[in-house]
């Protein structure tokens, strides 16, 4: 392994290469990001430290649907070679019995000698118990390695555990003069193909993509991930529709039997049309209502209870304004184009000013990416 940068000191209990292997484990965990709900997307690397330099024995990451867990996958690949090795895991190993025995117990039974993790799992069924189980078995446990990077990767799971709702990213694509379309009711391509590909990657890394009913009427979108090889990583497609109705011949309804479509409805919709939607495979979720519309806070709780940790909101100026007004936006992914739409265009927000939102101390610009003539800026909500 390469030496540490000059002046960097290894904290007590850690080894110079711990961060290196944890970063590898984090990259592995991202492979199924958005596809492991209700479980977090975890990575695991098993390393033989008895040789110099240390040698990777096996790797694993949480499979689609949330199981098997990363540790179980890596241990199965390592076999007997895991005995006496070190396991790098991007989250505290689980300590409870569910459909499978605890991963902490699996590490103990495999003879792992040392476990390196990022932080305690906030799930109340675990929350330190996994680390305790390992220590009581005589395993050396080191925590806090690459914790900030891990929190960013697992922000959906953490938000669902700690706030009982998903982490919400509001995605907007605006022209140079701040518009999202050339005129009301007209779908307009604002960004170029490279930026659109980046937005499809965001879809693949989300548990759900959400739009409003009006967007379905105007655009008739599929809301799929159209990157080569990633169509099967299309997230759950969610529509806000107070009356619980979608056009019968919309692309969403026609594809609901293949890729999940959920409709968030105000109250309990009852009609022949909603029954036909259910028969087509659309799942209708009853939410609390507010002024005749879906109460967004209630809707987010409903999604969280169904294992949704990351929601990508793509729907229209009205929906964007509603989420900001409800203080439910944790991140804004803003694509800026160099094209100019003109004075007849539709503003990014139906209420208020996007410039005021972005210039407030509530949101801080954290990252910039450039795609030809388009730029993506990520603004993170500052919360206590």
Helices and strands as residue ranges (DSSP letters): H 18-29, G 30-32, E 43-48, E 55-61, G 64-66, H 70-78, G 79-82, E 86-89, H 103-109, E 114-116, H 129-136, E 140-142, H 147-153, H 155-163, E 167-174, E 179-181, H 193-204, E 208-212, H 213-219, G 231-233, E 236-240, H 251-254, E 261-266, H 272-279, E 283-287, E 289-290, E 293-294, H 296-305, E 310-313, H 317-325, E 331-336, E 346-347, H 354-359, E 363-371, E 374-381
